[in-house]
Amino acid sequence: MISYEPLFKTMQEKGITSYQLQKRGFNRATYYSIKQGKSVSTNTIALLCKLLQCRVEDIMEYIED
């Protein structure tokens, strides 16, 4: 299973809110999909990495079921 918990930790560490992500061009509906644990495209992950200036592992992690 993929967990997006690292994303929320990264956002907190960088002091970035979901509203600030939206202002930078990140779709609010996509953010809420991630909050619900739904899958997203690699393009979405790439955009988050760009906006947050971080690596993929700062956004998501694999957790064995």
N, C-alpha and C positions, 0 to 999 in steps of 0.2 A: 504494500500500500504506500502511496505517496503522501507525505505530510508536508504541509506548507507552514508549519510552526516556525521554521527558521525565518520565513519572510516577516512574520510579525515581530520576532525578536530583532531582526535587522532594522525594521522600521522604527522600533522603539529606541534602539541604540543611536540611530541617526536623527531621531527627533522628527520623523516624517509621518504625517497622518494620512488617512485615506483621502481626505479632502485635498491635501497637497499633491498626492499622486494624481488625482483627477485634474487639478489645475495644470499639471505637467503633461496631460494628454492621455492618462490611463483611464479606461472605461470603468465607470462605477459598477455597472452590472457584472463585469468580469471580476472585479475585486470581491463582490459579494459571493460570486460563484466559488472563488478560491476560499473564502471564509467558511463556506459550506462543505469544503473538501472535494468539490467537483473537479474533474480533469480540465486542463487548459492546454493550449497548443504550445509548441516550443517557441513560436513567435511571441507569445505572451510572456513566457519566461525570459526571453531575450530582451524584450522591452523593459521588464522590471529590472533586469540586471543593468541596463543602460540608465534608466531613471534613478536607480539607487546606487549606481556605480559600485556594484558588487559582483560576486561570482555566483554561479548556479547553486552551489551548496549553501549559500546564504539565503536562498529562496525556498528550496525544497530538499527533502531527504526521503530515502527509501526506508520503510520500516517493514520488517517481515511480519506476515500475518500470524 
